[in-house]
Amino acid sequence: MTSRNRYATSWESFWSSTTGTVGEVFWDADPIHASQQDLLLFHEYFDPRLPLIDLGCGNGTQTRFLADHFTTVIGTEIAPAAVELAGKLNGAVNIRYRLLDMLHPDNAQRLHDDIGDANLYMRAVLHQLLPVDHATAVESIERLLGATGTLYLIELSSSAEPYFARLIQQYGPPPGLSRVFQHQITPGMLHENSLESLFPPDRFTLLGTGPSHIRTVHTLPTGNVVEVPAFYAILRRQEGRVCETRVNKQGMAIGHEKERFIDPPGPLHVVAKLVMAMNACDLESALTLFESGASFVMKPGVVVNGIVGIREALEGLMALKPTLTIEAQQIVQAGDVAQYCARWSMKGIDPTGTTVQLGGRSSSILRRQPDGRWLFLVDNPWGTDIVQ
């Protein structure tokens, strides 16, 4: 059996035995912990006029969320059973589900011929393929993107394998993961340093990358939810010059080239980076997102100023091993200043093992720096609650 046939057979077996029961699929996290967090990272890079393709959409849980943010969304899967289940569980007027085998680039080309350039969302797909098949999958991705689409991918990182080994040794294999193995599906992982070989710089521009995690539906006896180490990347085809065609007075088509510039990430991307750093307990990365003289409201009535004070405040929060979630957000920008408002929640564990749950409505200020970056000037997670 070829690898291509193996994928189709294994995934058809998996999805045809899936009933749609909540928690049945190991990686089927609520979008608030998955695509909503991803959206914070990629939405500033995606052209909203383009359709969005959810590659490897599974049962459509994340596809349905993305359909609330994009005009046209297409969920693709290799297994007919998955396409049928997604349409049944997560249909919407602006979603189409269809079969697509990423290892047949001609199929990807036909989809591109149908809809044109597209943005791509790909959650934990490439690590399921054998290394020998990666180049073919990337060729399909390239065809779907066209000249103007952008790819967001999130994949298990090099830390995933030792994480699973420790998890299974301590608690045994999670039932959802065992079910994956039962269908001859063998998840692997990608090394973060493989990005350049998978997406060569002469063909792709890397717009952003960083640590992340894949949240699952499995809860440990400790009360913590299994979150597998991962990384994300945002890429675009290397089309530094895009050819435009116009018609001259004689009715002849003539072309000219224009430069396509990539804008620096906006304020929402900085917020997303802070959320990622908090959830990864990456203090140093978090601190790079603040101006040197920034202020942070630890709680109503307690404000710290400068990087030293912010370091101490964030260290205290990270000691809880938090899961920070942005539930809704809005930016109001005026030139080089932006006000960020959001509804957030955070769950953690204090030193005694007690679950800690926090939440609020933030009102923060970010400022664009001379080099184009945005940084926090005031981070106030408590909003108007600071008013006595």
C-alpha positions in Angstrom: 0.0 0.0 0.0 1.4 3.4 -0.9 1.7 6.1 1.7 -1.0 8.1 -0.1 -3.5 5.2 0.0 -2.5 4.6 3.7 -3.5 8.1 4.7 -6.9 7.9 3.0 -7.6 4.4 4.4 -6.6 5.2 8.0 -8.5 8.5 8.2 -11.6 7.1 6.6 -11.5 4.4 9.2 -11.1 6.9 12.0 -13.8 9.4 10.9 -16.3 6.7 9.9 -16.2 5.4 13.4 -16.6 8.8 15.0 -20.1 9.6 16.3 -19.6 13.3 17.0 -19.8 12.9 20.8 -18.0 15.8 22.6 -14.6 14.8 23.7 -14.3 11.8 21.3 -11.6 13.3 19.2 -8.4 13.8 21.1 -7.4 17.2 19.5 -10.9 18.6 19.1 -10.5 21.5 21.5 -13.1 24.2 21.9 -12.1 27.0 19.4 -11.7 29.4 22.3 -8.5 27.4 23.1 -7.6 26.7 19.5 -8.5 28.7 16.3 -9.5 31.8 18.3 -6.0 32.0 19.8 -4.5 31.3 16.3 -6.7 34.1 14.8 -5.0 36.6 17.1 -1.7 35.7 15.5 -2.6 35.5 11.8 -5.6 37.8 11.1 -3.4 40.9 10.4 -1.6 39.0 7.7 -4.6 37.6 5.9 -6.2 39.5 3.1 -9.9 39.5 4.2 -11.0 39.6 0.5 -9.7 36.1 -0.1 -11.4 32.9 0.8 -10.0 30.9 3.6 -9.2 27.1 3.3 -9.1 25.0 6.5 -6.7 22.3 5.3 -7.4 19.0 7.2 -10.5 20.4 8.8 -11.6 17.2 10.5 -15.1 17.5 11.9 -15.2 21.2 11.2 -15.1 22.5 14.8 -12.4 25.1 14.0 -13.9 25.7 10.5 -17.2 26.8 12.0 -15.5 29.3 14.2 -13.4 30.7 11.3 -16.6 31.2 9.3 -17.7 33.9 11.7 -14.6 35.9 10.7 -14.2 35.3 7.0 -16.7 35.7 4.2 -16.0 32.4 2.4 -14.5 29.3 4.2 -13.8 25.9 2.6 -13.0 22.9 4.8 -11.0 20.2 3.1 -10.3 16.6 4.2 -8.9 13.4 2.6 -11.7 11.2 4.1 -15.3 11.3 2.8 -16.5 10.4 6.2 -14.9 13.5 7.7 -16.5 15.8 5.0 -19.9 14.2 5.7 -19.5 14.6 9.5 -18.3 18.2 9.3 -21.2 19.2 7.1 -23.6 17.6 9.6 -22.1 19.0 12.8 -20.6 22.3 11.7 -22.3 23.6 8.6 -23.0 27.3 7.8 -24.1 29.2 4.8 -20.6 30.5 4.0 -18.9 27.1 4.5 -18.2 24.4 1.9 -16.7 21.1 2.8 -15.0 19.1 0.1 -12.4 16.3 -0.5 -8.8 17.3 -1.1 -5.8 15.1 -1.0 -2.7 17.3 -0.4 -0.5 14.6 -2.0 -2.2 15.3 -5.4 -1.1 18.8 -6.4 -3.3 18.7 -9.5 -6.3 18.5 -7.2 -5.1 21.6 -5.3 -4.6 23.3 -8.7 -8.2 22.6 -9.6 -9.4 24.1 -6.4 -7.3 27.2 -7.0 -8.8 27.4 -10.6 -12.2 27.4 -9.0 -11.8 30.0 -6.2 -8.5 31.8 -7.0 -5.8 32.7 -4.4 -6.7 31.7 -0.8 -5.5 32.1 2.7 -4.7 28.7 4.4 -5.3 27.6 8.0 -3.5 24.3 8.8 -3.7 23.0 12.3 -1.6 19.9 13.1 -1.5 18.4 9.6 2.1 18.2 8.3 3.3 16.2 11.3 0.9 13.4 10.2 2.8 12.9 6.9 5.9 10.9 6.3 8.9 13.1 5.6 9.0 11.7 2.1 5.6 13.3 1.4 6.3 16.7 2.8 7.6 18.2 -0.4 4.4 17.2 -2.3 2.2 18.6 0.3 4.1 21.9 0.2 3.6 22.0 -3.6 -0.2 21.7 -3.0 0.0 24.5 -0.5 1.9 26.7 -2.9 -0.7 26.2 -5.6 -3.6 27.0 -3.2 -1.9 30.2 -2.0 -1.3 31.6 -5.4 0.4 35.0 -5.5 -1.5 36.7 -2.7 -2.6 34.1 -0.1 -1.0 33.6 3.3 -0.5 30.4 5.2 -0.9 29.9 9.0 0.3 26.6 10.3 0.6 25.2 13.8 2.4 21.9 14.3 3.7 19.7 17.1 7.3 20.7 18.0 10.4 18.8 18.7 9.3 18.9 22.4 6.2 16.9 21.7 7.7 13.4 21.7 9.4 13.7 25.1 6.2 15.3 26.4 4.1 12.3 25.3 6.7 9.9 26.7 6.5 11.5 30.1 2.7 11.7 29.9 2.2 8.1 29.1 4.8 6.9 31.7 3.1 8.9 34.4 -0.6 8.5 33.5 -0.8 5.9 30.8 -2.0 6.6 27.2 -5.0 9.0 27.0 -8.0 7.1 25.5 -8.3 9.6 22.6 -4.7 9.1 21.7 -5.0 5.3 21.9 -8.0 5.5 19.5 -5.7 7.3 17.0 -3.2 4.5 17.1 -5.9 1.9 16.7 -6.5 3.2 13.2 -2.9 3.0 12.2 -2.4 6.7 12.4 1.0 7.5 13.8 1.5 11.1 14.7 5.0 12.5 14.4 6.4 15.9 14.8 8.3 18.6 13.0 11.4 20.3 14.2 11.1 24.0 14.3 14.4 24.3 12.4 12.8 22.3 9.5 10.8 25.3 8.4 13.5 26.5 6.1 13.9 23.2 4.3 10.1 22.7 4.0 9.4 26.2 2.9 12.7 27.4 1.2 13.4 31.1 1.4 13.7 31.4 -2.4 10.0 30.3 -2.6 8.5 31.5 0.7 8.7 34.5 3.0 8.5 33.7 6.7 6.4 36.4 8.3 6.4 35.1 11.9 7.0 32.1 14.0 7.1 31.2 17.7 6.2 28.6 20.4 2.6 27.5 20.9 0.7 24.4 22.0 -2.0 22.1 20.8 -4.7 21.8 23.4 -6.5 18.5 23.6 -9.8 17.4 25.2 -8.0 15.1 27.8 -8.0 16.2 31.4 -5.4 14.7 33.7 -6.1 13.6 37.3 -4.4 16.8 38.4 -7.2 18.8 36.7 -4.9 20.1 34.0 -5.8 19.7 30.3 -3.1 18.1 28.1 -1.5 20.7 26.0 1.1 19.4 23.6 4.2 21.6 22.8 3.9 23.1 19.3 5.0 26.0 17.2 3.3 28.3 14.7 4.5 29.9 11.5 3.0 32.4 9.1 4.3 32.2 5.5 3.6 33.7 2.1 4.9 32.8 -1.3 8.1 34.5 -2.3 6.6 36.9 -4.8 8.6 40.1 -4.2 7.3 41.3 -7.5 3.7 40.7 -8.6 2.9 41.1 -12.3 -0.2 43.1 -13.1 -1.8 43.1 -16.5 -3.6 46.0 -18.1 -4.8 46.8 -21.7 -3.3 49.6 -23.8 -5.2 51.8 -26.3 -4.7 49.3 -29.0 -6.4 46.5 -26.9 -3.1 44.7 -26.3 -2.4 43.2 -22.9 0.8 44.7 -21.3 2.3 43.9 -18.0 4.2 45.8 -15.4 5.7 44.8 -12.0 5.0 46.4 -8.7 6.7 45.8 -5.4 4.7 44.0 -2.7 5.7 45.2 0.7 5.0 43.3 4.0 3.7 45.6 6.7 5.1 45.2 10.2 2.8 43.3 12.6 0.1 45.5 14.2 -0.9 45.9 17.8 -3.1 42.7 17.9 -0.2 40.6 16.9 1.7 41.9 20.0 -1.2 41.0 22.2 -1.2 37.5 20.7 2.5 37.2 21.3 1.9 38.1 25.0 -0.8 35.5 25.4 1.5 32.9 23.8 4.4 33.9 26.1 2.2 33.8 29.2 0.8 30.4 28.4 4.3 29.1 27.6 5.7 30.7 30.9 8.2 32.4 28.6 9.1 35.5 30.8 11.9 36.9 28.6 9.7 36.8 25.4 6.9 38.5 27.3 9.1 41.3 28.5 10.2 42.2 25.0 6.6 43.3 24.3 6.8 46.2 26.7 8.4 49.7 26.5 11.2 50.2 29.0 9.0 52.7 30.9 5.7 50.8 30.6 3.2 50.4 33.4 1.4 47.3 34.4 -1.7 47.1 36.7 -1.2 44.0 38.8 -4.6 44.4 40.5 -6.8 47.4 41.2 -4.8 49.8 43.3 -1.4 48.2 42.5 0.6 49.5 39.5 4.2 48.7 38.7 6.4 50.7 36.4 9.4 49.7 34.3 10.7 46.4 33.2 11.9 45.4 36.6 8.5 45.8 38.2 6.7 44.2 35.2 9.1 41.2 35.5 8.2 40.6 39.1 4.5 40.9 38.3 4.6 38.5 35.4 6.8 36.0 37.3 4.0 35.8 39.9 1.4 35.1 37.3 3.6 32.6 35.5 4.1 30.7 38.7 0.4 29.7 38.4 1.3 27.9 35.1 -1.6 29.9 33.6 -3.9 29.2 30.6 -4.8 32.7 29.4 -7.7 33.0 27.0 -8.9 36.1 25.1 -12.7 35.7 24.7 -13.4 38.9 22.8 -11.3 41.9 21.8 -11.3 45.3 20.0 -8.6 47.8 18.9 -9.1 51.5 18.5 -6.2 53.0 16.7 -5.2 56.7 16.2 -2.0 57.0 14.3 0.9 55.6 16.4 -1.3 54.9 19.5 -3.8 52.1 19.9 -6.2 51.3 22.7 -6.8 47.6 23.3 -10.0 46.3 25.0 -10.7 42.7 25.7 -12.6 40.2 27.8 -10.2 37.6 29.2 -10.1 34.6 31.5 -7.2 32.8 33.1 -7.0 29.4 34.9 -4.0 28.3 36.9 -2.8 26.3 39.9 -1.4 28.0 43.0 1.5 26.5 45.1 -1.0 24.6 47.3 -2.5 22.8 44.3 -5.7 24.9 44.4 -7.2 25.9 41.1 -7.1 29.7 40.5 -9.6 31.3 38.1 -9.3 35.0 37.1 -11.1 37.1 34.6 -11.7 40.7 33.6 -12.1 43.3 30.9 -8.8 44.9 30.0 -8.1 48.4 28.7 -4.5 48.8 27.6 -2.4 51.2 25.5 0.1 50.2 22.9 2.4 52.6 21.0 4.2 52.2 17.6 8.0 52.5 17.9 10.2 54.3 15.4 11.2 50.9 13.9 7.5 50.1 13.2 7.1 47.6 16.1 4.2 48.0 18.5 4.8 47.7 22.3 2.7 48.0 25.4 2.9 51.4 27.1 0.1 50.6 29.7 -1.2 47.1 30.3 -4.3 47.2 32.4 -6.0 43.8 32.6 -8.6 45.2 35.0 -10.1 48.0 32.9 -12.5 50.2 34.8 -12.3 48.0 37.9 -9.4 50.1 39.0 -11.8 52.9 39.7 -12.6 53.0 43.4 
